[in-house]
Amino acid sequence: MATKESVVHDDDYSLLKDLKLEIDTTEGTFSLCLWIYLLSSNTTPATIIREMHSDIEDDTPFLVLNEAKKMMLFPLLFLHIEGPHPVDSTSWTVVPCTSSEIECPFDKWVHVGCEISRHFIRLHMNGMVVGEKPLSSALKNDSTSDDMKRDHFVKNLPLELSIDSSYASEIEEGSDGVWSVVGGKASCRRNFSLDAVLFDAFGHPVNKEMEVVASLLYADNGAPVEKPRDSEAPLLTSYDGIEYASYDRPTKLVRGRASFKLKISQLSSKCDNRLFRIRFNSPKSGRYPFLEAYSRPIRCISRNRNAQTSSLQLKKTISAALPLNGPQLLGLDDDGFLPVSTVNDSKFMFPPKRVKVGSENSSLRVHVDPILEPGCNSNAFITNQETQGENAFGTSLEEKHENLEGTDSTLSDSERVQARYSTSKVISTRYPISDLTVFKYCLGSINERALLLKEITTSATDQEMGDFAQQVSLYTGCSHHRCQILIAKQLVQEGAHVWNSISQNSHQVLWENAVFKIEEQFTKISRSRTRFLTEQDLELLRQIAGCRQYMTLENFEKMWNWLYPIAFFLSMDGINAMWATKSPKWIEGLITKNEAETSLRGPRGLQEPGTFVLRFPTSRSWPHPDAGSLVVTYVGADYTLHHRLLSIDYRDINQKRLQDLLLAEPELTQLGRVRRELTNHA
């Protein structure tokens, strides 16, 4: 059981085999409560607790996990007439026990309460009664027991270390669920970010003093990845710009969270194409499975920085010849990188950076991949005027979007934010927000940026936020940062208001009670008058929040940071009309990558090349520069699935419908459909 101290100790927990309790049954009633952590490697059926008597050599089952992974509570030997016979084990199968209707979760803490009375036995799981059985008393005394109090459920909560992937950055997830990071030699590898979080059994962050270490393991057998002779450690961590072997630099939890900037020096191709995992654990707190967290399988790849110059020159020429109109498909899965310094073009206003080159059939593919923001899917900055002369969305208020379907003519959230900054056409020479803050934001992880923006928005004016957004865009070379910074005030303030109205000062709320307010706020922000969130949409939001029956503030913020940029994006006139269109349904609600891929696979294989669906990437949350963006999942001419970020020039939405701009892309010919089934999660 967990202690109330601020330090995690090795003796805070014990193995079930070491658990021994002496119970006097002469009173006829008692309650037994304990937190149990069962490993998925455990075989079933299994006896969790046995009943032993001083006068009998054999034991009998008391608490059992059956073949269906459901808890079973048996009567007591001398308290109930129906108790199992200690010698005849076959009698246990016919004993009138009580069983839970739900499976017991593995690799997760579960609270089990056993309430024993002369006339019944009652089984509790996580504070709820899951099974009850009336029995006959073997004693004459007819006293009864009180119901188990809920405070047994909330005392001395155990702890669990986990990975918060919602704040991960510079990690690409494949259709097989495998993560990909860029590693290898020092000149090519990139930092990627992961957060380790310490929760209690209710999912609340816990402020405990604990050091966490990251290590690299092989995914197939869990063995440590070896350090090659005369080479670097396989996993490196960065502090203040200096790299260390990860096992030499433990990170302390701050308010229950430890943020890691990591690099992998070993390539999967140099290790027989084996996959890796990152393990976070606390060596000083004991080797308990619940104090260890493992990432998904990781493939470490290398990307060539010395490809042929001719390809870049050709792509550069095509890009310069075409206007920046309409959607541009920016590859999430393209691997070609070339140094922009090989192009002698004074139009590029930034220092030498890498350029990401898309597939051959794309109409516009060149974009800057900045040094401070590697992998950011943003358009190349072509002229100084384009950076300084446009507001956050590349459009002015004088250019009114065409109201395609007679939607509400009131100003959307996006238009209100544009109005705030439409007069700011030139970068100011004085910045109340310091240069140090700007650089901290540029170099920080997604989690660090979110915390920094929350702090800034408490005192900064709208003009200061606009200047800050311009500076960050300038130093990172990514214009998409501006939108995330400019919506920060509204996102934080409205999020706090929604949570306060939902929670009423409670630490956690029922999810089913919270969804009504969440849907109401989504409808308000997105200006959605005819289309609302479905049960499947709400279920996806719950998955993103990482909660089950109850939602905490941290769960809410995960969900809100993903949902708000989407609602904001949908509030734009052209996009709002597209969202409201139900036949055909251009944007298929809130769907996962797997759902999009499944929809493009028919019973006889993939659909026709050019078939596509639009979705919002579940891995992009505010303030990630791509939060709220659309991704096109489509069947390519090679009969494989592709995922591309859709970069939209909003200046063109008032001239052409986004639908027409999409179909003008050579790779996209027809809209696909998504069939979704609601899946209930325990």
N, C-alpha and C positions, 0 to 999 in steps of 0.2 A: 504494500500500500504506500502511496505517496505521503511524504511528511509535509508539514506546513513551513519548513525552513526554506530559506532562499537559495540553498545550495542542494544540488542533487547528489545523494550519497549512494554508494554501492549497496548498502544494507537497507535501502528503502523498499526493496522488493524481494520476494522469495519464490522458489519453485513450488509448484503444487505438490510434488512428492515430499517436500519438507513441511507441508502444512499439517499440523496436528491440533485438534481441538477436543477438549473434554466437555461433554454436555450431560447435565443431570436431567433425566427424563421424568423424574418423579413428579415434577411440577406439571408435566403434561403439555407445556407450550414453550416454544422458543422460536427465535428467528436467527438466521444465519445470512449475512451479507458479505459479499466479496467481489472485487474486480478481477476478471479473468482475461488473460491474453492468450489465445490459442493460435498456434502456428498452422499455416496451410499445409505444412509437411506432416502434421499429425494424421494418423490413420483413424478411421472410424469403423465400427463403434469403439468407444473408449469410455472407461469409467473415470470420472473426474474426481469424485469424492466417494470413499468407501465408509461403510458403517462397521465398526468393530466393537465387540463386547468383551469385557474382562473375563467372563466365564466361558466364552466360546472361542475355539481356535480359529474357525473360519470367519470370513467377513462377507458382507452383503453389499450390493450397490446402493448408493444414496442419490448421487447426482451423476447422470450418464449422458453422453452424447451418442445418439444412435446413428444408424447407417445413413439416414436422411439429413444428418447434421443438425438435428433438433434436440433440444435439451429435454431430459426426462427426470422427474423427481419421484422417488420411490417412498413408500411408507416406512416407518421405523419398525425395527424388529420387535421390541417389547411394548411399544406404545399403541400399535394398531393391530387388530386381529388379522387384517389382510397383509401384514408384513411378510416379506420373502423368507423362505426357509434357508438358513445358512449352509446346510449341507447339500441340499438338492438345488443345483444351479438351474436346472430346467424349469423350476417353479418361477424363476424370475420373469420368464416370458409371458406368464399369465397373471402376474401381479397387477392389481388395478392402480397403476401409476398415473401421473398427469404429465402431459407433454405439451411443449410449445408448438404453435402452428407455423411459426416462422423459423427459418434457418438461423443458427448461431453464426455471427460473422467471424471470419478468421483474419488473422493479422491485424486485429483491432481490439481495443479494450471494450469489454461488455460487462455491465454490472448485473450480477445474479443475486437474487434474494430468494431464500427458501423459508417459507413461513409454515411452521408445524403446529398443529392443534390436535387435540384428541379426536376431533370429528372431521377434520379435513387437512389436506396439504395444499399449499398454494405456491406457485412458481412465478417469480417476477424477473423481468429482463429490462434493463435500462429504465427502471421506475414504473413499468407497466405490468399489470397482471397478464400473463400469457398462458396460464394453465391452472386449473383448480380441480380437486377431486374430493368428494365426500367419502369419509371412512368411518369405521366402527372403532370405538375406543376399547383398548384392552385394560384400562384402569377404571376404577369405580368413581373417582372424583370427576365431577362434571363441569369443572371450570373451563373457561374459554380464553382465547388469546385476543389481544388487541391487534388491529390491522397494522401492518408494517408501515412505519412512518417514512415519508419521503426524504427526511433529512439524512437517513442512512445512505441515500443515493447521491447526495451532493457533498458529503464530507470526504476529505483526504483524497481528492481526485488524482488518479495516476496520470503520468505524462507520456507523451508520444512525440518523437521527432519525425518530421516529414519535410518533403520538398515542395515549395510553392512555385509551381511552374508558370503561374500567371505572370510572374515578373521576370521570367527567363528572357534573355535576349541573345541574338546572334546564334540561334539554334533553328535549324530547319527540320521539320518533321515529315517523313515520307509516308506514303500510303500504307506501308507496313507497320507504322508506329515507331520506326527507328529514327532516332535523332541523328542529324549530321552536323558536325562542326568542322571548321577549317583549322588544321593543325600542321604538324611537321616542323620544318626548319624555321628558325627565328624570323627570317625575312618574310615568310608567308603566313604564319599562323595568326589567329585572331583571338582576342579575349571573348569569352562567352560568360554570361552571368547566370547564377543560380542562387536561390535563397533557401536556407535551411530554417525551419520554423519549429519552435517548441510549443505544443498545444497540450491542454488538459483533455480529459476524455470527452468533454463537451465541445471541443473545438475552439476553446478560448486561448489566446496567446498567454503564455506564462512567463513572468519575469523571474527567471532563475539564473543564478550564476553558473554558467557552464561553458566550457570551451569546446568548439566543434572543429574537427579536422576533416578535410576532404582527401580521398585517396582514389586511385584508379585501379579497377579490377577488370578481369575478363568476364564478359557477360555469361559465358557458357558454364563456367565452373566456380566463379567467385574468387579465383586466385589473383593475388596482386600482380599487376603488370611489372615486369622486371625492368630495372634500370640498365640500359646497355653500358658496356664497359667504356669508360672515358667519354661518357655522354651526359646529357642533362637528365634530370628526373622526369619520369613520364608525365607527371601532372604538375603544373606550375600555377602559383597564385601570385597576384599582383597587389602590392601595397605601395602607394605613393609613386607609382611608375616604375618600381623595382620588382623584378621577378624572383621568387623563392620557390624551393621545393615545397609542395603543398603540405607535406607531413612535418615540415620544420616550422610552419607558421599557423598555429591554431587561431581561430577567430572566436572572439567572445560574443555571446548572445547579447543583443541590445534590445530590451523590451520584447524578448522572446524571439528575436530574428537575427540571423547572421547572413550577410550578403557576401558572396564570393565572386571574384573575377578570376577566371581560370583559363588556362591554355593547356592543350595536350601536345606534347612533343613527339609522341609515337603515332605513326600512321597505321591504320588498320591494314593497309596493303603490305606493310613491313612486318606484320604479325600474322601472316597466313590468312589475311582478310577476316580476322576475328573481330567481334564487336566488344565494346567496353561498357562499363558502368561507372558512375561516380558514386562513391559511398561517403555519406556524412555520418560521423559518429563521435562520441565523446569518450576518449580513452580513460579519463579519470572517473567516469560514472559507471563503469562496468560494461561488459559485453551483453547487454540485453537487446533482443531484437526490436523492441519498441523504442529504443534509443539509438537506432540505426535507420538511416533513410537511404534508399537506392534510387538512382535515376533510371529512366528508360534505357534500353540498349542504345549505344552511341557508336556511330561510324565516323571515324576521324579521316578526313579527306584532305588532299592538297590541291590547290588551284594554281595553275600556271600563270605567272606574271610576265612571261616572255613569248607570247604568241606572235604570229606574223603581223607586221605593221600594215600590210596591204589590206587585211580584213577590216582593220579599224578605219583606214582611209576611206574604204568603200562605204562603211556604215556612216562615217562622219559626213560624207558627201550626200548620202540619201537623206539624212536627218536635216542637213542645212537647206536642202532643196524643198522640203515640205514644211507647211505652216504648222504651228503648234495648235492644232484644232482637234477637238474630239477626244475620245478615249485612246490612251496608249497602253498597250499590253506590256507591262514590265515583268520580265520573267522572275518567278520565285524559285525556279529550279534550273536556271541556266548557269553554266559554270565558266564561261569564257571571260577572263579579265585581262585588260590591256592597259599599259600606262598611258595616261592622257598626254604626258609630256612629249610623246612621239608625234603629236599633231601640232603643227606650228600655226596656231590660230589665236590672234589677239583678242577674240571675242570672249574667250574663257577668262573669267575674272578671278578665278581661284588658283592657288598654287597647284603643282602637279598632283593629280589624284588618279585613281584607277577608274576605268570605264567598263561597265558591264555590257556585254554584247548579247543580244537575244538571238532567236532562231532566224533562219534565212528568209522565211516567208513574211516576217513582220514588217509593218509599214514604218514604224518609228521605234527604235530600239536602244538608242544611245542615251545613257544618263550617267551622271556623276556618281561614283561610289566613294563617298568622302572618307578621308583617313580617320576623322574623329567619330564618324558614324558608319562603320563598314556594313555593307549589306542593305543600306537604306534604299528603298525603291522610290526614288524621286527623279524628276526630270532634270536634265542638265540645265544650268543657268547659261543663257546665251549672251545676254547683254546686261550692263549695269542698270539700264532703264527697267528691265524686267524684274530685277530684284528690288529696286527702290521705288519704282513708280506704280506698283500695284499693291492693293491691300491684301489681306490674309488669304483671299480666295481668287486672286487674279481677275477681279471684276469690280466695277464701280457701281454705285447705287443708281446712276443715271441709266444703266443698262438693265431695264426691267425684264425679268424672265417671262416668257409666254406662259400664261395660265392655261395649260393644255386641257384640263378637264373641269374647269370651273370650281377649283378648290378655294378654300378660304383665302381672302385677299389681305388678311392681316399680316403684319410683318412676322416672318419666321424667326426662330432663334438665330439662324445663320445671318439673316438680314440685319437683325439688331446688333450682332457682333460686328458685322461689316460697317454699320453706321457709326459705331464707336471709333473705328480706325480709318474711315474713308478719307479723313482730312490729313492723315499722317502720311505724306508722300515722300518725305526725305528723312534719312536717318539723323536723329538729333545728335549734337556734339557733346551733350552732357547726359550722363546716365545715373539717376539716383540709385538704380540697382547696380552694384559694384561689378567691375570686371571679374573679380574673383568668383562672384556668384555665377556669372555667365560661363566661366570656364568650368566651374564645378558642375554645372548643368550639362555642358557639352561632354564632359568626361564621365559622368555618372551613369549608373545602371538605371533601368526603368524604375525600380523601386526608389532609388535615391532621387531621381528627377521628380517623382510624384510627391515625395516628402518635401522637397525643396519648393515646388510650386504651391503646395498647401501653406507653407510658411510665408511665401512671398505674397500670396493673394490676401492675406490678412491685413496688409498695410499699403500695398502698391496701388496706385491709381490706374485707370484704364490706359492713359497715355504711357505710363511707365511700363505696363505690361506689353503694350505695342512696341515700344523701343526694345524691351528685353527680347521679344519674339524676333525682331529684325536682327539683333545682334547674334542670337543663337543660330538663326538661319545663315547668317553671314559666315560664322566660324565653323559650322558643321558642313556647309555646302548643301543643306537639305531644306527646301522650302516647306516641306510638310510639317516641320516642327512648329511653324508659326500658328497653324490652326490649333494644335494641341495646347499651346500656351494661351492663345486668345480665348479659348473656351474654358480655361482653368477656373476662373472666378465663378462662372455660372455652374460649372460641374460640381465644385466643392460646396458652394452655398446651397444649391438645390438638393444635393445629396444629403447634406446635414439636415435640411428641413424634412426631407422624406423619411430619413431614418428616425428622427425625433418623433414624427407623427405616427410612425409604425410602432416603435419600441415603447413609447411612454415611459422612458427612463429605466426600462428593463434591460438586462444584459443579453437576453435572447428572446426571440419571438417565434411563434409558429409560422412556418413557411406559408401554409394555406391562408393565414390571416394577412400576410404581407403582400401576397401577389396582387390583391385588388388595388392597393395604393401604387405598386410598381407599374401595373398596366395603365392606371389612370395618368401617372406622370409621363409614361412613354407616349401615350396618346396626345398629351398636351404639348410636349416638346416637339414631337414629329409632325404635329398638326394633322394627324391621321383621323379623318372624320368618318370614313367608310370601312376601314380595315383595322382589325384589332388583333392582339396577340392570341394565338391558339394555345390549346393545352400542350401541344408539342413544343411550341416556342417557350412557354413557361417552364417546361421540363428541362429544356436546354439551359435556360437561365439558372435553374437550380443546380445543374451540373457545373456550370461555370462558377457559381458561388461556392461550390464545394460543400454544400450542406445537405441535410436530409430532412428530418422532421422539423428541426429548429434552425434558425438563422441567427448568427451573431453579427456584430458590427463589421468584423473582418470579412465575413461571408458577403455581407451587403456591399462593401466597398469593392470587392472583386467583381461582383456582378455589375455594379453601377459604373465602374471604370470601363467596362466593356460595352454596356448598353447605351450610355449617354452619348458617346461620339456617333453611334449608329443613328439614334433618334435625331441628333443634330444634323447629320448628313441627310436624313430623309425629309427634314423640314424645308430643304431647298425646293423651289417651285418645280423645276423640271424633274427632279428626282422624286418629289412628293407625288406628282401625277403618275409617275411610273410605278411607285409603290401602291398607289390606290387602284391601279388597273388590275382587274381580277380575271379578265379573259382577253388575251392570255395573261397568266400571272408571271410577270417578268422577274420579280424578285421573290423567290420562294421562301418567304418567312426567314426564320433564324434556323439555319441548318448547319450540320457539321460537314467536315470534309468527306467523311465516310459516306454520309447520306448523299452528298452530291455525286460521288463516284458511283455509288450503287444505282442511282437514278439513271446513269448513263450506260449501265450494263443491262442489257436485255437478257431474256432467257436463252438467246442464241449468241450471246457475246456482246461486244460493244455496239452502240448505235452508230449511225452513219457519221463519217467525219464531218466536222463543223457543228455538230450538235453541242449545245452548251447550256449551262445553268449559272446563275449569279448567286453568290453567297457572301457573307461577312466572315472573315477569318477569325476563328475562335481563339487564336494565339496572339491576337493584337489587341491590347488594352491600353487605355490612356495611361501615360502620355506617350506611348509608342507613336512614332510619326505616321504609321499606317493605320492607326486605330480608326474605326468607322469607315474604312475603305471597302470597296467591292472587289471580290476576286472572281474571275471567270474560270470555271472548270469546264473543259471542253475535250472532245475527241479529236485528236490531231489527224493529219493526213497519213501518219504512220500507224494509225489504229492503236495509239496509246493515249492515256489520259494526261492532260497538262493542267497546271494551275498557274494563272498569271494575275498579278495585281493590276487593277484597272486604274490608270492615272487619268483623271478627267480635267480638261481645261474648261472651267465653268463659263468662260467668256463665250463659248460656242453653244451652250445649252439654249440660249434665247434665239438661235438661228436654226438649229436642227434638234429633233428629238434624240435623246440618248439611245433609244431603241434603234433609230436609223443609223446612228454613228456606230453602234455595235455591229449591225449587220453589214456595214460597209467594210469591216475588217475581213481580209481574205480567209482567215482561219475560222470565222464564225458565220454559219449559214442558216441555222435554224435553232429555235429555242426548245430546250428539253423540258420535261416535267418531272416533278419530284413527288413520289408517293411515300407518305410517312405513316408510321404506326406508332401509337403512344405506348411507351414502355414504362411500366411502373417500377420504381426502385424502392427497395426497403429502406 
